[in-house]
Amino acid sequence: MPYSKDRVAKDSEIVELYLRRDENAIAETDLKYRNYLFSVARSIVGDNEDCRECLNDTYLAAWNSIPPAKPTVLKAFLTVIVRRIAINRYHSRTRKGQLPSEMTESFSELSDLIADDENVESTLDTTALAGLLSEFARQLPERRKYIFIARYYMCAPIDKIAKDLGVCRSTVQKELSAIRSALKEKLESEGYLI
């Protein structure tokens, strides 16, 4: 059952198309989430051609994942997929010596909070750390939560965050500094070596 271009399908309708193996699922996903997914990929890989490839790979991965998966929040499900694909593409590009993206800049802001070890994954319990970061984000006031997630999860540029919030760049920078300080205290209190 194809949908009219005048009407954007609900997530549950799109998931149902995937479950029925109806190829309209991809068209409806693209219609509803293309711009959003493109911006997520762009904040990581920074190149329009790479972003288009990330989108295509995301749609294919969604097609191959649903079923058996049956996401209740399609946007979050697609975000996880596109981020994973974009990060893999980013790592592939940086190994080839290509230019870094906004992701490099945002992660470098957190570099003083992470142990200086070539194999961080072997020294940290990443599951526990992920839980700690989720807990930290949930406890932030709404504005700081938005800034934290936008900058360190979505790799959004500071100027975009400032524009979204209607504040100046320096305000966002001050908030990020306060967030990093609070995160450092949290990590130290939980026994992570800095």
N, C-alpha and C positions, 0 to 999 in steps of 0.2 A: 504494500500500500504506500505509494509515493506521497510525499507531503508537498503542499503548496509552498512555493518560495516566499509567499506572504506570511506564512505561519512557521515559526520556529518550533520544532518538536520538543516535547518534554524529555528529560533524561530517561525516564522510565520507558518511553516510547522508543527511544534510540536503542536502549539496552535490549528491548524486546526484538527489535530488528536484527541485532547481532545474534540473539539466541535462536531466531528463526533462520539464520544464515542468509538474510536478505541483504544484498549488496547496497541497498539504499542506506544502510546503517552508516557506511563510510561517508556518503554524500551528506547525510544529516549531521554527522559529527563534524565534518568540515564546515558546513554552513554555520553551525552554532559555535564551534570552538576554534576555528582557524586562526583568527586574530590573536586570541589569548594564547594558544599554544605556540604560535609564531613568536610572540613577545617573550615567552619563557625560553624558547630555544635561542632567540637572538641575544638575550642577556648572558647566555653561556658561551655560545660559539661566535657571535658577533658578525657572521657572514650570511648574507641573504640566501645564497645558493645552499650553504650548509643547512640553514633553517628549513628550506623547502624539502631537502632530503630527510631532515629530522621529522618533519610532519608526515611525509610518506611512510617512513619507518614506524612512526607512532600509530598511524592508521592500520598498518599491517600487523603490528604487535597487538593492537586492540582486537582486530579480527581473529587473530590466532589465540587470544586469551579468553574471549567471550564466545561461547562457553569454553571451559567449565566455570570460569569466573562469572559472577553476576554482581557487578558493582552497584552499591546503593547510592554512591556519590560519584557520578561519571566524571565530573570535572577533576576531582582529586585523583581518581584512577588514571585519567589521561595525563595529568600533571606528573605523576610519578613516572610514567612511561617516557614522556618527552624529556624530562630531566635526565633520566638514566641514559637515553640515547644521545642527548646533546653533550652530556659529560663525557661519554665514551668517545664521541667525535672530537670534543675539545682535547682530550688526552692524546688521541691519535694525531691531531694537528700539532700539538706542542712537542710531541716526540719527533715530528718532522721539522721542527724549528720554525713553525709558522707563528704569527703574532698572537699574543694572548688576548683575552677578552676581559669584560667587566668582572667575570668570575675570579680571575687572578687578583684583581684589585681588592674585591670584597673579602676574599679569603686571606689575603696578606694582612688585613686589618686584625685578623684573629690569630696571626702567627705567634704573637708573644704569649698566647694562652695555651699553646700546644707544645708539648715536649719537643725539644730539638733532637730528634732521632730519625735516622733514615727510614726506619720501619716502625712508624707510629702504631700501625695496626697490631703489631706483635706485642706492644707494651700496654695497650689500653684495651679494656673490655668494651668494645664498641657498642654492644647492645646496652650495657649499663650507661655509657656516656650518652647514647641517643635518648634513653629514657630521662636522663638528667637534663638534657637540653630541652626536651619537650616539657618537662615539669617547669623549668626555668621560664620558658616562653609563656606557658599558661598563667604563671603568676605575675607577669608584667601587666601594667595598666594597658588599656586598649591601644592607645597611640604608640606606646613603645613596643607593644607586641607587633603591631603592623610594621613598624620600622625594622625591627629585628628580623621578621619573616621576609619582608621585602628585600632587605639588603643581603642577608646571609642564606636565605633559602632560595629566593627567586633571583638573587644577584642583580637586583635593580640598581641603576645608577643613582647616586645621591640626589642629583638634580631632578630626576623623575619622582623620587619619594617626596622631595620638597614640594614639587608641583602638585602631586596628588593630595598632600596635606594642606596646601595653601600657605606654606611657610617658606622662609628663606633657607638657603643651603646651609648656612652656619648653624641654624637651629637644629637641623637634622644631624649635622656633624657633632654638635654638643650632646644630643640625645644618644647618638651611637657611642660616644665616648663614655657616657654614664652607663649605658647598657653593657659595654665591655668591662667596665670596672665592676659592675654587679655580677657579671658572669664569672669574672676572675675570682671574686670572693666566694661565689657558689662552688666553683671547681676546687678551690683550696680547702673549703670547709668539708668537701666530700672526699678529700684525700688524694685528689689528682695532683701530680707533681707538675709544677709550672717551671 
